[in-house]
């Protein structure tokens, strides 16, 4: 059974090296476990959607909650799914600082990534919009 999980967290270290390490490790792990999804980051905030088998996604989320590189981990949405929306990415990435602010304003009161201040549905819509407009890089 496939599931989709959406969460947000704050980076303990938002340096480029720390973000790259998270992406590299995540891609390796996700590919081996059949997990796909995308990760948005900006201003020290992560917004990630992961899709895959129920057990694999649950185990990954539990690992993220314990990961010392993340703090304030919040579950935004979880559902059983018939098909993946982000199946082309082991972990696609979006650097929010490189987006036009109007994209963020479409889903939020301010032109910044703040999934803590919007609904899980709004955050998922943002990710879908980014996928549709080819704003996601790191397809692997």
N, C-alpha and C positions, 0 to 999 in steps of 0.2 A: 504494500500500500504506500502510495506517495503522499507526502505532506509538504506544506510550505510554512515556514516560520519567519517572522519578521521581528527584529529586535533592534534596539539602539544601545549605545554605551558611550562613555567618555574615555578618551585615551589618557593613560597615565603619562606616556611620553609621545608627543605628537610630532617628533622629529621625522624627517624624510626617511632616515635609516630605520627607525622603528616601524613606520608604516610599511616600508618595503619588506621588512622581515615578516610582518604579519601576513602580507599578501603572498609572499613566496611560500611560507609554511602552509598557509591555507590552501593554496592551489595544489600543492603536493598531496596534502591530506585529502582534500575534496575529490580529486581525481581518483585516488585509490579507493574511496568509499562510495563513489557514485553520487556525490553531492554536487549540485550546481547552484548558482546564484550570483548576486552582485553585492558589492560593498561600496557605499558612498562615504566619503569623509570630507570634513571641512571644519576648521576652527576647533579641532580636537574632538569632534563628534563623529561617531560611526553610525551608519544606518545600513543594516545588512538583511538581505532576504536569502534564505537557504532553502533548497528543495532537495528531496530525496526520500529514501525509505524512512519510515517512522522511527525505527530504532537508531539509525545512523544520524538523523537530524537531532533527535533527542539527546544522544550522546555528545554530539558536537556542541549543542547549546549548553549542556552541563559543563563541558570543558571551558567554554568561553566565560561562563559565570565565575569559574574558579581562576581564570587566567589573570595573573597580576598586572598585565598590560591594559586591562579593562577595569573601569569602575562604573558604578551606577548603571549596571546592565538592566534593561527593562524589556520585557516581552510586550510587543505591540499587537501581534496578530499570529494566530496559528489555525491552520485548516487542513483537512484532507482534500486532496486534489486528484483530478482525473489525468491531468497532463501538466508538464512544467511550462512556466512562462519564460524562464531564463535558462533553458536547457543548453544553450550554446556556450555557456561560460562555466568553467570550473570555479572561477571567481572573477567576474568582470569587475572593473573598478571605475569609479567616477570621482574626480577631484572637484568638489563643489566650487572651489575658488576659481575654476576655469569656466564656469557656466555663466550665461547671461542671467542677471538677477531676476529678470521677468519670469524665468522658469520657476524659480523658488517662490516668487510672489503669487504665482498661480495657485499654490497649495498652502500658503502660509501668510500670516499678517506682516512678516518682515522678510527681507531678501537674504535669509540665512538659513542654514540647515539646523533646525531645532525640532527633532521628532518628539521631544518631550512635551512640546506645546501644541501639537496637532494630533489628529486622530490617526490610528493605524491605517485606516482606509486612505486618508490623505497621503500618508507616507508611501503606501503601496502604489497609489496613483502616480506619485512623483517618479518612482522607480520604473513603472510601466512607460511613462512619458519619456524618460531618459533612454530606455531601450528602443522605443519607437523612433526617436530622433537621432539614433546612433551616437549618443553622448558617452556610451560605455566603451572603455578600451580594455585591453588585456584579455581578449578572447583566447582561450586555450583549452 
